Amino acid sequence: MPCGYHLNLDDGLITVSGTEARNFNELLSIGQDLLADPQFDPHLPHLVDLRGMQVRQDEQSSASLRHFTVNSYRPQVHSSVAVVVDDSITRDLLASIYHLICTLEQTELFDHYDQALKWLMRREFVAKTSH
């Protein structure tokens, strides 16, 4: 999936892809577009797929993305967020992603897509139906 997001209202899942992102400003734009979408449901879980992402990092765009994620995106999302990476991501980029995720509640980092889906299903679907 190229950069963007998909609202799957029938299955109750929002997927975000940053796979083809070239810089953090593209990811910032995707996040802003998602929150502005009239069909956006803050209670749907998010699966953020960053596998294969190779972005150029610079301090300004990194700080902008961090600020948006912490101060706008996460406060408006009221469900779990699973972020998937793979071994094609540079160590510096992985460290940046990891440090950002550590500051966010209900957010986990995975290196396997299937594990991320299972985690979301257990947290968002199984847990809510068993009460």
The first five atom37 places (N, CA, C, CB, O) and aatype in JSON, in Angstrom:
{
  "aatype": [12, 14, 4, 7, 18, 8, 10, 2, 10, 3, 3, 7, 10, 9, 16, 19, 15, 7, 16, 6, 0, 1, 2, 13, 2, 6, 10, 10, 15, 9, 7, 5, 3, 10, 10, 0, 3, 14, 5, 13, 3, 14, 8, 10, 14, 8, 10, 19, 3, 10, 1, 7, 12, 5, 19, 1, 5, 3, 6, 5, 15, 15, 0, 15, 10, 1, 8, 13, 16, 19, 2, 15, 18, 1, 14, 5, 19, 8, 15, 15, 19, 0, 19, 19, 19, 3, 3, 15, 9, 16, 1, 3, 10, 10, 0, 15, 9, 18, 8, 10, 9, 4, 16, 10, 6, 5, 16, 6, 10, 13, 3, 8, 18, 3, 5, 0, 10, 11, 17, 10, 12, 1, 1, 6, 13, 19, 0, 11, 16, 15, 8],
  "atom_mask": [
    [1, 1, 1, 1, 1],
    [1, 1, 1, 1, 1],
    [1, 1, 1, 1, 1],
    [1, 1, 1, 0, 1],
    [1, 1, 1, 1, 1],
    [1, 1, 1, 1, 1],
    [1, 1, 1, 1, 1],
    [1, 1, 1, 1, 1],
    [1, 1, 1, 1, 1],
    [1, 1, 1, 1, 1],
    [1, 1, 1, 1, 1],
    [1, 1, 1, 0, 1],
    [1, 1, 1, 1, 1],
    [1, 1, 1, 1, 1],
    [1, 1, 1, 1, 1],
    [1, 1, 1, 1, 1],
    [1, 1, 1, 1, 1],
    [1, 1, 1, 0, 1],
    [1, 1, 1, 1, 1],
    [1, 1, 1, 1, 1],
    [1, 1, 1, 1, 1],
    [1, 1, 1, 1, 1],
    [1, 1, 1, 1, 1],
    [1, 1, 1, 1, 1],
    [1, 1, 1, 1, 1],
    [1, 1, 1, 1, 1],
    [1, 1, 1, 1, 1],
    [1, 1, 1, 1, 1],
    [1, 1, 1, 1, 1],
    [1, 1, 1, 1, 1],
    [1, 1, 1, 0, 1],
    [1, 1, 1, 1, 1],
    [1, 1, 1, 1, 1],
    [1, 1, 1, 1, 1],
    [1, 1, 1, 1, 1],
    [1, 1, 1, 1, 1],
    [1, 1, 1, 1, 1],
    [1, 1, 1, 1, 1],
    [1, 1, 1, 1, 1],
    [1, 1, 1, 1, 1],
    [1, 1, 1, 1, 1],
    [1, 1, 1, 1, 1],
    [1, 1, 1, 1, 1],
    [1, 1, 1, 1, 1],
    [1, 1, 1, 1, 1],
    [1, 1, 1, 1, 1],
    [1, 1, 1, 1, 1],
    [1, 1, 1, 1, 1],
    [1, 1, 1, 1, 1],
    [1, 1, 1, 1, 1],
    [1, 1, 1, 1, 1],
    [1, 1, 1, 0, 1],
    [1, 1, 1, 1, 1],
    [1, 1, 1, 1, 1],
    [1, 1, 1, 1, 1],
    [1, 1, 1, 1, 1],
    [1, 1, 1, 1, 1],
    [1, 1, 1, 1, 1],
    [1, 1, 1, 1, 1],
    [1, 1, 1, 1, 1],
    [1, 1, 1, 1, 1],
    [1, 1, 1, 1, 1],
    [1, 1, 1, 1, 1],
    [1, 1, 1, 1, 1],
    [1, 1, 1, 1, 1],
    [1, 1, 1, 1, 1],
    [1, 1, 1, 1, 1],
    [1, 1, 1, 1, 1],
    [1, 1, 1, 1, 1],
    [1, 1, 1, 1, 1],
    [1, 1, 1, 1, 1],
    [1, 1, 1, 1, 1],
    [1, 1, 1, 1, 1],
    [1, 1, 1, 1, 1],
    [1, 1, 1, 1, 1],
    [1, 1, 1, 1, 1],
    [1, 1, 1, 1, 1],
    [1, 1, 1, 1, 1],
    [1, 1, 1, 1, 1],
    [1, 1, 1, 1, 1],
    [1, 1, 1, 1, 1],
    [1, 1, 1, 1, 1],
    [1, 1, 1, 1, 1],
    [1, 1, 1, 1, 1],
    [1, 1, 1, 1, 1],
    [1, 1, 1, 1, 1],
    [1, 1, 1, 1, 1],
    [1, 1, 1, 1, 1],
    [1, 1, 1, 1, 1],
    [1, 1, 1, 1, 1],
    [1, 1, 1, 1, 1],
    [1, 1, 1, 1, 1],
    [1, 1, 1, 1, 1],
    [1, 1, 1, 1, 1],
    [1, 1, 1, 1, 1],
    [1, 1, 1, 1, 1],
    [1, 1, 1, 1, 1],
    [1, 1, 1, 1, 1],
    [1, 1, 1, 1, 1],
    [1, 1, 1, 1, 1],
    [1, 1, 1, 1, 1],
    [1, 1, 1, 1, 1],
    [1, 1, 1, 1, 1],
    [1, 1, 1, 1, 1],
    [1, 1, 1, 1, 1],
    [1, 1, 1, 1, 1],
    [1, 1, 1, 1, 1],
    [1, 1, 1, 1, 1],
    [1, 1, 1, 1, 1],
    [1, 1, 1, 1, 1],
    [1, 1, 1, 1, 1],
    [1, 1, 1, 1, 1],
    [1, 1, 1, 1, 1],
    [1, 1, 1, 1, 1],
    [1, 1, 1, 1, 1],
    [1, 1, 1, 1, 1],
    [1, 1, 1, 1, 1],
    [1, 1, 1, 1, 1],
    [1, 1, 1, 1, 1],
    [1, 1, 1, 1, 1],
    [1, 1, 1, 1, 1],
    [1, 1, 1, 1, 1],
    [1, 1, 1, 1, 1],
    [1, 1, 1, 1, 1],
    [1, 1, 1, 1, 1],
    [1, 1, 1, 1, 1],
    [1, 1, 1, 1, 1],
    [1, 1, 1, 1, 1],
    [1, 1, 1, 1, 1],
    [1, 1, 1, 1, 1],
    [1, 1, 1, 1, 1]
  ],
  "atom_positions": [
    [[0.85, -1.17, 0.0], [0.0, 0.0, 0.0], [0.9, 1.24, 0.0], [-0.97, -0.01, 1.24], [1.79, 1.37, 0.84]],
    [[0.67, 2.15, -0.94], [1.46, 3.39, -0.93], [1.08, 4.25, 0.28], [1.24, 4.19, -2.24], [0.18, 3.89, 1.03]],
    [[1.76, 5.35, 0.45], [1.47, 6.24, 1.57], [0.0, 6.64, 1.57], [2.36, 7.5, 1.52], [-0.57, 7.0, 0.54]],
    [[-0.59, 6.57, 2.74], [-1.98, 6.96, 2.86], [-2.65, 6.23, 4.0], [0.0, 0.0, 0.0], [-1.99, 5.59, 4.82]],
    [[-3.95, 6.34, 4.04], [-4.71, 5.64, 5.07], [-5.97, 5.05, 4.46], [-5.07, 6.6, 6.24], [-6.41, 5.46, 3.39]],
    [[-6.54, 4.08, 5.16], [-7.78, 3.45, 4.72], [-8.67, 3.26, 5.94], [-7.5, 2.07, 4.01], [-8.27, 2.67, 6.94]],
    [[-9.87, 3.77, 5.85], [-10.87, 3.6, 6.91], [-11.73, 2.4, 6.54], [-11.74, 4.89, 7.11], [-12.54, 2.48, 5.62]],
    [[-11.58, 1.31, 7.24], [-12.39, 0.13, 7.0], [-13.45, 0.09, 8.1], [-11.53, -1.18, 6.98], [-13.28, -0.56, 9.13]],
    [[-14.52, 0.8, 7.86], [-15.57, 0.92, 8.87], [-16.31, -0.39, 9.08], [-16.56, 2.01, 8.47], [-16.79, -0.65, 10.19]],
    [[-16.4, -1.23, 8.05], [-17.09, -2.52, 8.19], [-16.33, -3.45, 9.13], [-17.25, -3.19, 6.82], [-16.94, -4.12, 9.97]],
    [[-15.01, -3.49, 9.0], [-14.2, -4.36, 9.85], [-13.72, -3.67, 11.12], [-13.01, -4.86, 9.08], [-13.16, -4.32, 12.01]],
    [[-13.94, -2.36, 11.22], [-13.56, -1.63, 12.43], [-12.07, -1.44, 12.59], [0.0, 0.0, 0.0], [-11.53, -1.64, 13.68]],
    [[-11.38, -1.05, 11.51], [-9.94, -0.89, 11.56], [-9.49, 0.25, 10.65], [-9.23, -2.2, 11.18], [-9.98, 0.39, 9.53]],
    [[-8.57, 1.04, 11.14], [-7.94, 2.08, 10.33], [-6.52, 1.64, 10.05], [-7.98, 3.48, 11.05], [-5.77, 1.33, 10.98]],
    [[-6.15, 1.6, 8.78], [-4.78, 1.26, 8.42], [-4.1, 2.49, 7.84], [-4.74, 0.08, 7.42], [-4.68, 3.24, 7.05]],
    [[-2.87, 2.67, 8.24], [-2.06, 3.79, 7.76], [-0.77, 3.19, 7.21], [-1.77, 4.84, 8.91], [-0.15, 2.34, 7.84]],
    [[-0.38, 3.64, 6.02], [0.86, 3.15, 5.43], [1.81, 4.3, 5.17], [0.57, 2.39, 4.13], [1.45, 5.32, 4.57]],
    [[3.04, 4.12, 5.64], [4.09, 5.08, 5.38], [5.21, 4.45, 4.58], [0.0, 0.0, 0.0], [6.32, 4.97, 4.53]],
    [[4.91, 3.33, 3.95], [5.92, 2.54, 3.26], [6.69, 3.34, 2.22], [5.27, 1.36, 2.6], [7.91, 3.21, 2.12]],
    [[6.01, 4.15, 1.44], [6.68, 4.89, 0.38], [6.99, 6.34, 0.76], [5.84, 4.87, -0.87], [7.31, 7.15, -0.11]],
    [[6.89, 6.66, 2.03], [7.17, 8.03, 2.47], [8.64, 8.36, 2.22], [6.83, 8.21, 3.97], [9.52, 7.53, 2.44]],
    [[8.88, 9.57, 1.75], [10.25, 10.02, 1.5], [10.76, 10.92, 2.62], [10.33, 10.75, 0.18], [11.97, 11.12, 2.77]],
    [[9.83, 11.48, 3.4], [10.24, 12.34, 4.51], [9.12, 12.36, 5.55], [10.57, 13.78, 4.02], [8.01, 11.91, 5.3]],
    [[9.44, 12.9, 6.71], [8.47, 12.93, 7.81], [7.3, 13.86, 7.51], [9.15, 13.37, 9.09], [6.21, 13.66, 8.05]],
    [[7.49, 14.86, 6.66], [6.38, 15.75, 6.32], [5.25, 15.0, 5.61], [6.87, 16.89, 5.45], [4.09, 15.35, 5.76]],
    [[5.59, 13.97, 4.84], [4.55, 13.16, 4.2], [3.74, 12.41, 5.25], [5.18, 12.16, 3.2], [2.52, 12.32, 5.14]],
    [[4.41, 11.87, 6.25], [3.7, 11.18, 7.33], [2.82, 12.14, 8.11], [4.69, 10.49, 8.27], [1.71, 11.8, 8.5]],
    [[3.32, 13.34, 8.34], [2.56, 14.37, 9.03], [1.29, 14.7, 8.24], [3.41, 15.64, 9.23], [0.22, 14.82, 8.82]],
    [[1.42, 14.84, 6.95], [0.28, 15.15, 6.08], [-0.77, 14.03, 6.12], [0.76, 15.37, 4.64], [-1.97, 14.31, 6.17]],
    [[-0.32, 12.78, 6.1], [-1.25, 11.65, 6.19], [-2.03, 11.71, 7.5], [-0.5, 10.31, 6.08], [-3.25, 11.54, 7.51]],
    [[-1.33, 11.96, 8.59], [-1.99, 12.05, 9.89], [-2.99, 13.18, 9.96], [0.0, 0.0, 0.0], [-4.09, 13.01, 10.5]],
    [[-2.65, 14.33, 9.43], [-3.56, 15.47, 9.42], [-4.8, 15.18, 8.56], [-2.85, 16.73, 8.9], [-5.92, 15.5, 8.95]],
    [[-4.57, 14.56, 7.4], [-5.69, 14.2, 6.52], [-6.62, 13.2, 7.2], [-5.18, 13.62, 5.2], [-7.84, 13.31, 7.1]],
    [[-6.04, 12.23, 7.89], [-6.83, 11.23, 8.6], [-7.73, 11.87, 9.64], [-5.92, 10.19, 9.26], [-8.93, 11.61, 9.68]],
    [[-7.15, 12.71, 10.48], [-7.95, 13.35, 11.53], [-9.02, 14.28, 10.97], [-7.05, 14.13, 12.47], [-10.06, 14.49, 11.61]],
    [[-8.79, 14.83, 9.79], [-9.75, 15.75, 9.18], [-10.83, 15.03, 8.37], [-9.03, 16.74, 8.29], [-11.81, 15.64, 7.97]],
    [[-10.65, 13.74, 8.13], [-11.61, 12.97, 7.34], [-12.95, 12.92, 8.08], [-11.08, 11.53, 7.05], [-12.97, 12.55, 9.26]],
    [[-14.05, 13.27, 7.43], [-15.36, 13.25, 8.12], [-15.78, 11.86, 8.59], [-16.42, 13.8, 7.2], [-16.62, 11.75, 9.49]],
    [[-15.23, 10.81, 8.0], [-15.58, 9.45, 8.43], [-14.65, 8.92, 9.52], [-15.54, 8.51, 7.23], [-14.83, 7.8, 9.99]],
    [[-13.67, 9.7, 9.93], [-12.74, 9.27, 10.97], [-13.5, 8.95, 12.25], [-11.68, 10.36, 11.23], [-14.29, 9.75, 12.73]],
    [[-13.24, 7.76, 12.78], [-13.84, 7.33, 14.05], [-12.71, 7.14, 15.05], [-14.68, 5.99, 13.87], [-11.89, 6.24, 14.89]],
    [[-12.65, 7.98, 16.09], [-11.53, 7.91, 17.03], [-11.5, 6.64, 17.87], [-11.58, 9.09, 17.94], [-10.53, 6.38, 18.57]],
    [[-12.56, 5.84, 17.8], [-12.63, 4.63, 18.61], [-12.18, 3.38, 17.86], [-14.02, 4.44, 19.12], [-12.15, 2.29, 18.43]],
    [[-11.84, 3.52, 16.58], [-11.35, 2.38, 15.82], [-9.85, 2.21, 16.04], [-11.67, 2.55, 14.32], [-9.12, 3.2, 16.07]],
    [[-9.38, 0.98, 16.19], [-7.94, 0.75, 16.35], [-7.19, 1.07, 15.05], [-7.67, -0.72, 16.77], [-7.76, 1.04, 13.96]],
    [[-5.91, 1.38, 15.22], [-5.07, 1.76, 14.09], [-3.94, 0.75, 13.91], [-4.5, 3.18, 14.28], [-3.31, 0.32, 14.87]],
    [[-3.7, 0.41, 12.65], [-2.55, -0.4, 12.28], [-1.68, 0.47, 11.37], [-2.98, -1.76, 11.58], [-2.07, 0.78, 10.24]],
    [[-0.52, 0.85, 11.88], [0.38, 1.75, 11.14], [1.52, 0.9, 10.57], [0.94, 2.91, 12.06], [2.34, 0.37, 11.32]],
    [[1.56, 0.79, 9.25], [2.53, -0.06, 8.57], [3.67, 0.79, 8.02], [1.85, -0.87, 7.43], [3.5, 1.55, 7.07]],
    [[4.84, 0.65, 8.64], [6.03, 1.4, 8.22], [7.09, 0.48, 7.63], [6.61, 2.18, 9.4], [8.25, 0.87, 7.51]],
    [[6.7, -0.74, 7.28], [7.66, -1.68, 6.7], [8.22, -1.12, 5.39], [7.01, -3.07, 6.46], [7.47, -0.63, 4.54]],
    [[9.52, -1.19, 5.26], [10.17, -0.73, 4.04], [10.35, 0.77, 3.93], [0.0, 0.0, 0.0], [10.88, 1.25, 2.93]],
    [[9.92, 1.5, 4.93], [10.01, 2.97, 4.86], [11.47, 3.41, 4.91], [9.22, 3.61, 6.02], [12.24, 2.97, 5.76]],
    [[11.83, 4.27, 4.0], [13.18, 4.84, 3.95], [13.04, 6.35, 3.81], [14.02, 4.23, 2.76], [12.98, 6.87, 2.69]],
    [[12.99, 7.05, 4.91], [12.81, 8.51, 4.87], [14.12, 9.21, 5.18], [11.71, 8.96, 5.86], [15.0, 8.69, 5.88]],
    [[14.21, 10.4, 4.65], [15.32, 11.26, 5.03], [14.9, 11.98, 6.3], [15.7, 12.28, 3.88], [13.86, 12.64, 6.34]],
    [[15.71, 11.86, 7.33], [15.41, 12.51, 8.59], [16.11, 13.85, 8.69], [15.81, 11.61, 9.76], [17.29, 13.98, 8.36]],
    [[15.36, 14.83, 9.15], [15.98, 16.11, 9.5], [15.31, 16.58, 10.78], [15.83, 17.18, 8.34], [14.17, 16.21, 11.07]],
    [[16.0, 17.39, 11.53], [15.51, 17.77, 12.86], [14.17, 18.48, 12.82], [16.52, 18.65, 13.54], [13.31, 18.21, 13.66]],
    [[13.97, 19.38, 11.87], [12.74, 20.16, 11.83], [11.52, 19.3, 11.54], [12.86, 21.26, 10.78], [10.51, 19.39, 12.24]],
    [[11.59, 18.46, 10.49], [10.42, 17.63, 10.18], [10.21, 16.55, 11.24], [10.58, 16.99, 8.8], [9.07, 16.17, 11.51]],
    [[11.28, 16.05, 11.83], [11.16, 15.08, 12.91], [10.45, 15.69, 14.11], [12.55, 14.55, 13.32], [9.57, 15.07, 14.71]],
    [[10.84, 16.91, 14.46], [10.2, 17.61, 15.59], [8.74, 17.91, 15.29], [10.95, 18.92, 15.91], [7.89, 17.81, 16.17]],
    [[8.43, 18.28, 14.04], [7.04, 18.56, 13.66], [6.18, 17.31, 13.77], [6.97, 19.12, 12.23], [5.05, 17.37, 14.27]],
    [[6.71, 16.18, 13.28], [5.95, 14.94, 13.36], [5.75, 14.52, 14.81], [6.66, 13.82, 12.58], [4.66, 14.09, 15.19]],
    [[6.79, 14.63, 15.62], [6.67, 14.28, 17.04], [5.62, 15.17, 17.72], [8.05, 14.44, 17.75], [4.78, 14.66, 18.47]],
    [[5.66, 16.46, 17.47], [4.71, 17.38, 18.08], [3.28, 17.04, 17.67], [5.04, 18.83, 17.69], [2.39, 16.99, 18.52]],
    [[3.07, 16.79, 16.39], [1.73, 16.43, 15.91], [1.26, 15.12, 16.55], [1.73, 16.3, 14.37], [0.13, 15.02, 17.01]],
    [[2.14, 14.12, 16.57], [1.76, 12.81, 17.09], [1.38, 12.88, 18.56], [2.88, 11.81, 16.88], [0.37, 12.31, 18.98]],
    [[2.18, 13.56, 19.34], [1.96, 13.63, 20.78], [0.81, 14.58, 21.14], [3.24, 14.08, 21.49], [0.02, 14.28, 22.04]],
    [[0.7, 15.69, 20.45], [-0.25, 16.74, 20.84], [-1.55, 16.77, 20.05], [0.4, 18.05, 20.72], [-2.53, 17.36, 20.52]],
    [[-1.6, 16.16, 18.88], [-2.82, 16.18, 18.08], [-3.36, 14.77, 17.8], [-2.57, 16.9, 16.76], [-4.5, 14.45, 18.13]],
    [[-2.51, 13.93, 17.19], [-2.97, 12.6, 16.79], [-3.38, 11.74, 17.98], [-1.88, 11.89, 16.0], [-4.53, 11.32, 18.07]],
    [[-2.46, 11.49, 18.89], [-2.76, 10.56, 19.97], [-3.89, 11.02, 20.87], [-1.53, 10.35, 20.8], [-4.7, 10.18, 21.28]],
    [[-4.0, 12.3, 21.21], [-5.14, 12.71, 22.04], [-6.5, 12.52, 21.36], [-4.98, 14.16, 22.43], [-7.53, 12.44, 22.04]],
    [[-6.52, 12.45, 20.04], [-7.79, 12.29, 19.32], [-8.1, 10.83, 19.0], [-7.77, 13.1, 18.04], [-9.19, 10.53, 18.51]],
    [[-7.16, 9.93, 19.26], [-7.37, 8.51, 18.99], [-7.62, 7.82, 20.33], [-6.13, 7.88, 18.25], [-6.78, 7.86, 21.22]],
    [[-8.79, 7.19, 20.45], [-9.19, 6.59, 21.72], [-9.19, 5.07, 21.65], [-10.56, 7.1, 22.14], [-10.09, 4.41, 22.17]],
    [[-8.19, 4.52, 20.99], [-8.07, 3.07, 20.87], [-6.6, 2.7, 20.74], [-8.88, 2.54, 19.65], [-5.72, 3.56, 20.83]],
    [[-6.36, 1.44, 20.54], [-4.98, 0.94, 20.44], [-4.39, 1.25, 19.07], [-4.93, -0.57, 20.7], [-5.09, 1.34, 18.07]],
    [[-3.05, 1.41, 19.08], [-2.31, 1.67, 17.84], [-1.16, 0.68, 17.78], [-1.8, 3.16, 17.77], [-0.32, 0.64, 18.68]],
    [[-1.12, -0.11, 16.71], [-0.01, -1.04, 16.48], [0.82, -0.49, 15.32], [-0.52, -2.5, 16.17], [0.29, -0.16, 14.26]],
    [[2.13, -0.4, 15.54], [3.05, 0.1, 14.52], [3.95, -1.05, 14.1], [3.89, 1.32, 15.05], [4.57, -1.71, 14.93]],
    [[4.01, -1.29, 12.78], [4.78, -2.41, 12.25], [5.98, -1.88, 11.47], [3.9, -3.3, 11.35], [5.85, -1.01, 10.61]],
    [[7.16, -2.43, 11.79], [8.39, -2.09, 11.07], [9.04, -3.4, 10.6], [9.39, -1.27, 11.99], [8.58, -4.49, 10.96]],
    [[10.09, -3.29, 9.81], [10.85, -4.47, 9.42], [12.33, -4.14, 9.42], [10.4, -4.98, 8.03], [12.72, -3.02, 9.75]],
    [[13.14, -5.1, 9.04], [14.59, -4.91, 9.14], [15.18, -4.05, 8.02], [15.27, -6.24, 9.15], [16.39, -3.85, 7.98]],
    [[14.35, -3.55, 7.12], [14.86, -2.65, 6.08], [15.0, -1.21, 6.58], [13.94, -2.68, 4.86], [15.62, -0.37, 5.92]],
    [[14.42, -0.93, 7.74], [14.48, 0.41, 8.31], [15.84, 0.61, 8.98], [13.32, 0.64, 9.33], [16.33, -0.28, 9.68]],
    [[16.43, 1.76, 8.77], [17.74, 2.04, 9.37], [17.64, 2.07, 10.89], [18.3, 3.37, 8.84], [16.56, 2.31, 11.44]],
    [[18.75, 1.84, 11.54], [18.76, 1.85, 13.01], [18.38, 3.21, 13.57], [20.14, 1.45, 13.53], [17.67, 3.3, 14.57]],
    [[18.85, 4.28, 12.93], [18.5, 5.62, 13.4], [17.01, 5.88, 13.3], [19.26, 6.68, 12.6], [16.4, 6.43, 14.22]],
    [[16.41, 5.47, 12.19], [14.97, 5.66, 12.0], [14.19, 4.79, 12.99], [14.56, 5.32, 10.56], [13.21, 5.25, 13.58]],
    [[14.62, 3.57, 13.17], [13.96, 2.68, 14.13], [14.05, 3.25, 15.54], [14.59, 1.29, 14.09], [13.07, 3.19, 16.29]],
    [[15.19, 3.81, 15.9], [15.34, 4.42, 17.22], [14.38, 5.59, 17.37], [16.78, 4.88, 17.45], [13.78, 5.76, 18.44]],
    [[14.23, 6.39, 16.35], [13.3, 7.54, 16.4], [11.86, 7.06, 16.58], [13.41, 8.39, 15.12], [11.11, 7.61, 17.39]],
    [[11.49, 6.04, 15.82], [10.13, 5.49, 15.93], [9.91, 4.91, 17.32], [9.9, 4.41, 14.84], [8.88, 5.16, 17.94]],
    [[10.87, 4.15, 17.8], [10.75, 3.53, 19.12], [10.6, 4.58, 20.22], [11.97, 2.65, 19.41], [9.74, 4.45, 21.09]],
    [[11.43, 5.61, 20.19], [11.35, 6.65, 21.22], [10.01, 7.37, 21.19], [12.48, 7.65, 21.05], [9.47, 7.72, 22.24]],
    [[9.49, 7.6, 20.01], [8.18, 8.24, 19.9], [7.09, 7.34, 20.46], [7.88, 8.6, 18.43], [6.22, 7.8, 21.2]],
    [[7.12, 6.08, 20.1], [6.09, 5.14, 20.56], [6.12, 4.98, 22.07], [6.27, 3.78, 19.89], [5.07, 4.79, 22.7]],
    [[7.29, 5.04, 22.66], [7.41, 4.91, 24.12], [6.67, 6.03, 24.86], [8.88, 4.91, 24.53], [6.34, 5.87, 26.04]],
    [[6.42, 7.14, 24.21], [5.73, 8.25, 24.86], [4.22, 8.17, 24.71], [6.23, 9.57, 24.29], [3.5, 8.99, 25.28]],
    [[3.72, 7.19, 23.96], [2.3, 7.11, 23.65], [1.64, 5.95, 24.38], [2.1, 6.95, 22.15], [2.17, 4.84, 24.42]],
    [[0.49, 6.22, 24.96], [-0.28, 5.17, 25.63], [-0.97, 4.29, 24.6], [-1.31, 5.79, 26.6], [-1.27, 4.75, 23.5]],
    [[-1.21, 3.04, 24.95], [-1.93, 2.08, 24.12], [-1.3, 1.91, 22.75], [-3.36, 2.5, 23.97], [-2.01, 1.66, 21.77]],
    [[0.01, 2.05, 22.65], [0.72, 1.95, 21.38], [1.87, 0.97, 21.53], [1.22, 3.33, 20.9], [2.64, 1.04, 22.49]],
    [[1.99, 0.06, 20.57], [3.06, -0.94, 20.61], [3.75, -1.02, 19.26], [2.51, -2.32, 21.01], [3.16, -0.74, 18.22]],
    [[5.01, -1.42, 19.29], [5.83, -1.59, 18.11], [6.02, -3.08, 17.83], [7.2, -0.89, 18.28], [6.3, -3.86, 18.74]],
    [[5.87, -3.47, 16.56], [5.98, -4.87, 16.17], [6.88, -5.01, 14.96], [4.61, -5.47, 15.87], [7.0, -4.08, 14.15]],
    [[7.53, -6.18, 14.84], [8.32, -6.44, 13.66], [7.66, -7.5, 12.77], [9.72, -6.89, 14.05], [8.26, -7.95, 11.79]],
    [[6.45, -7.9, 13.1], [5.66, -8.82, 12.28], [4.22, -8.29, 12.18], [5.69, -10.27, 12.87], [3.59, -7.98, 13.18]],
    [[3.75, -8.21, 10.98], [2.4, -7.71, 10.71], [1.34, -8.55, 11.43], [2.13, -7.71, 9.2], [0.42, -8.01, 12.04]],
    [[1.49, -9.88, 11.35], [0.51, -10.77, 11.98], [0.44, -10.57, 13.49], [0.86, -12.21, 11.67], [-0.64, -10.61, 14.07]],
    [[1.58, -10.37, 14.12], [1.6, -10.14, 15.57], [0.87, -8.84, 15.92], [3.06, -10.08, 16.1], [0.15, -8.78, 16.91]],
    [[1.05, -7.83, 15.1], [0.37, -6.56, 15.34], [-1.14, -6.73, 15.24], [0.85, -5.49, 14.34], [-1.88, -6.21, 16.07]],
    [[-1.6, -7.45, 14.22], [-3.04, -7.7, 14.07], [-3.6, -8.49, 15.24], [-3.31, -8.44, 12.77], [-4.67, -8.17, 15.75]],
    [[-2.87, -9.52, 15.67], [-3.33, -10.32, 16.81], [-3.44, -9.47, 18.07], [-2.38, -11.51, 17.05], [-4.4, -9.58, 18.83]],
    [[-2.44, -8.62, 18.29], [-2.46, -7.74, 19.47], [-3.67, -6.81, 19.42], [-1.15, -6.91, 19.55], [-4.37, -6.65, 20.42]],
    [[-3.92, -6.21, 18.26], [-5.08, -5.33, 18.13], [-6.38, -6.1, 18.36], [-5.1, -4.67, 16.75], [-7.28, -5.6, 19.03]],
    [[-6.47, -7.29, 17.8], [-7.7, -8.08, 17.96], [-7.95, -8.41, 19.43], [-7.62, -9.36, 17.13], [-9.07, -8.29, 19.92]],
    [[-6.89, -8.83, 20.13], [-7.05, -9.17, 21.56], [-7.46, -7.94, 22.36], [-5.75, -9.76, 22.13], [-8.34, -8.01, 23.21]],
    [[-6.82, -6.81, 22.09], [-7.08, -5.59, 22.87], [-8.42, -4.95, 22.54], [-5.98, -4.59, 22.64], [-9.13, -4.49, 23.43]],
    [[-8.76, -4.93, 21.27], [-9.91, -4.15, 20.84], [-11.18, -4.96, 20.62], [-9.58, -3.43, 19.61], [-12.28, -4.44, 20.82]],
    [[-11.05, -6.2, 20.21], [-12.23, -6.96, 19.85], [-12.57, -8.02, 20.89], [-12.03, -7.61, 18.52], [-13.71, -8.08, 21.35]],
    [[-11.62, -8.84, 21.26], [-11.87, -9.91, 22.23], [-12.18, -9.33, 23.59], [-10.66, -10.85, 22.33], [-13.15, -9.74, 24.24]],
    [[-11.38, -8.38, 24.04], [-11.57, -7.8, 25.37], [-12.92, -7.11, 25.51], [-10.46, -6.81, 25.67], [-13.55, -7.18, 26.57]],
    [[-13.38, -6.44, 24.45], [-14.65, -5.72, 24.53], [-15.85, -6.63, 24.44], [-14.72, -4.69, 23.44], [-16.9, -6.31, 24.99]],
    [[-15.71, -7.75, 23.75], [-16.85, -8.66, 23.64], [-16.96, -9.61, 24.81], [-16.75, -9.46, 22.37], [-18.01, -10.22, 25.01]],
    [[-15.89, -9.75, 25.6], [-15.94, -10.68, 26.74], [-16.48, -10.04, 28.01], [-14.55, -11.24, 27.01], [-16.64, -10.72, 29.03]],
    [[-16.77, -8.75, 27.97], [-17.3, -8.09, 29.17], [-18.79, -8.1, 29.21], [-16.81, -6.67, 29.26], [-19.39, -7.59, 30.15]]
  ]
}
